[in-house]
Amino acid sequence: MERKTRAAILGATGYSGAELCVLLARHSHAEIVSVFSSGKKDVRPVPFARLHPLLGRAAGPDAEPFSQGRLDASRPDVVFLATPNETSAEVAPKILDSGAKVIDISGAFRLRDAADYPKWYGFEHPAPGLLAEAVYGLTEWCGEELAGARLVANPGCYPTSVLLALKPLLALLAPGEAVVCDSKSGVSGAGKKSDVAYSFSELDGNFKAYGVGVHRHEPEMRQELGLSHEAPFVFVPHLLPVVRGILTTLHVTFRAGVGAADVAAAFARYDGQPFVRVRPAGELPELRDVVGTPRADIGFALLPGGRGVLVSVIDNLLKGAASQAVQNMNRVFGHPETEGLS
């Protein structure tokens, strides 16, 4: 009889954590052995079936306030951290010391240089030695390093939408020309919070840019694209009056002579990848094409003067968080990559 991968989820009452509960509850090679809430110590346990409407009557452990002892007692093989950045950075070393693997949905292990954390994340990293070990889990761009990895840093939602569209084309871009990333996200990307700026009355019928030049996902994207801090790369995030989904429009300049066939050939690296779909030239995807799915859809259009527009759409809670984390778990433990996701 097959031994299932024993999974624990920290932060299961948040948006991404709740999505993880749904995906893992349906995973034929995984078993949820413990679930912990994002709330305070005195919060009452939350019945598993109440964590997400899609769980229905699914059976699983109640979500209780986090305790290292309770986590260790459940003997997980893998622990998913859907927790704040500082919390992940604090608890991950203890979990790794216990022998479990960690897949972290926060940004605690995405940047390789510990010196970047005070500036972009607002804290000194408590475990800088783990930054070099963490595998950056943009699944389609990972090779054998995922198999058996102890610590996986799940990419941010904005970077997932940008990197999947841009990385295949880097060799086709004109040197020194600016890349402009115009990204729009549903409000669930900010997590659950009682902040007036994210209230219905502030968001309904509204649309705004935020975090220009100071968003913590910018150094992550520069790092994974191999760009210096001085390279002409502009990232402007926006908040959409919708619950979920990210649409990123990338403005680029191609080298002389690059045509649609060259772009399509570069994107052919995704042929056979189950969760990335590239459209024919001129056919651009929309948010509704991917919301509720674990897939990224990418389209492109070429303009006069060597200019190009790329459009990349994902569900920020799935391909931008939970489903990519499960995709990474499947690769780490040798399960079929689509298990629990298709």
RAURMO-V626943 format. One record per pair of residues at least 24 apart in sequence whose ideal C-beta (glycine too) atoms are under 6 Angstrom apart, sorted by sequence separation. I is the first residue (numbers start at 0). J is the second residue. If there is no record, write none. Layout:
I&J ; I&J
This chain:
12&36 ; 13&37 ; 40&64 ; 75&99 ; 211&235 ; 289&313 ; 290&314 ; 293&317 ; 3&28 ; 4&29 ; 5&30 ; 6&31 ; 7&32 ; 12&37 ; 108&133 ; 137&162 ; 157&182 ; 289&314 ; 293&318 ; 3&29 ; 7&33 ; 8&34 ; 9&35 ; 34&60 ; 36&62 ; 71&97 ; 210&236 ; 284&310 ; 286&312 ; 3&30 ; 5&32 ; 10&37 ; 33&60 ; 208&235 ; 283&310 ; 31&59 ; 34&62 ; 36&64 ; 284&312 ; 208&237 ; 293&322 ; 20&50 ; 21&51 ; 35&65 ; 20&51 ; 207&238 ; 21&53 ; 156&188 ; 17&50 ; 24&57 ; 17&51 ; 92&126 ; 205&240 ; 84&120 ; 88&124 ; 89&125 ; 33&70 ; 85&122 ; 88&125 ; 203&240 ; 262&299 ; 202&240 ; 11&50 ; 33&73 ; 246&286 ; 32&73 ; 244&286 ; 259&301 ; 32&75 ; 109&152 ; 108&152 ; 244&290 ; 243&290 ; 293&340 ; 100&149 ; 101&150 ; 102&151 ; 103&152 ; 104&153 ; 12&62 ; 11&62 ; 253&305 ; 252&305 ; 95&149 ; 177&231 ; 178&232 ; 179&233 ; 180&234 ; 181&235 ; 182&236 ; 183&237 ; 185&239 ; 252&306 ; 253&307 ; 187&242 ; 9&65 ; 183&239 ; 185&241 ; 187&243 ; 251&307 ; 185&242 ; 158&216 ; 185&243 ; 157&216 ; 161&220 ; 185&244 ; 19&79 ; 249&309 ; 155&216 ; 158&219 ; 162&223 ; 184&245 ; 158&220 ; 248&310 ; 7&70 ; 183&246 ; 155&219 ; 247&311 ; 273&337 ; 16&81 ; 182&247 ; 7&73 ; 15&81 ; 246&312 ; 181&248 ; 7&75 ; 13&81 ; 245&313 ; 180&249 ; 5&75 ; 244&314 ; 245&315 ; 5&76 ; 6&77 ; 7&78 ; 8&79 ; 9&80 ; 10&81 ; 179&250 ; 243&314 ; 4&76 ; 10&82 ; 243&315 ; 9&82 ; 178&251 ; 243&316 ; 176&252 ; 172&251 ; 173&252 ; 173&254 ; 171&253 ; 160&245 ; 164&249 ; 161&247 ; 171&257 ; 160&247 ; 15&104 ; 156&245 ; 120&215 ; 119&215 ; 168&265 ; 167&265 ; 119&218 ; 167&266 ; 167&268 ; 115&218 ; 109&219 ; 188&315 ; 187&316 ; 184&315 ; 163&295 ; 139&272 ; 164&297 ; 139&275 ; 164&309 ; 164&311 ; 160&311 ; 160&313 ; 159&313 ; 156&315 ; 159&319 ; 156&319 ; 153&323 ; 153&324 ; 14&187 ; 151&327 ; 13&190 ; 13&191 ; 148&331 ; 145&330 ; 145&331 ; 138&326 ; 138&327 ; 136&327 ; 104&320 ; 104&324 ; 102&324 ; 102&327 ; 102&328 ; 79&324 ; 77&328 ; 18&316 ; 22&321 ; 15&316 ; 14&316 ; 19&321 ; 18&321 ; 22&325 ; 15&320 ; 15&321 ; 28&334 ; 28&338 ; 26&338 ; 26&339 ; 25&339 ; 22&339 ; 4&332
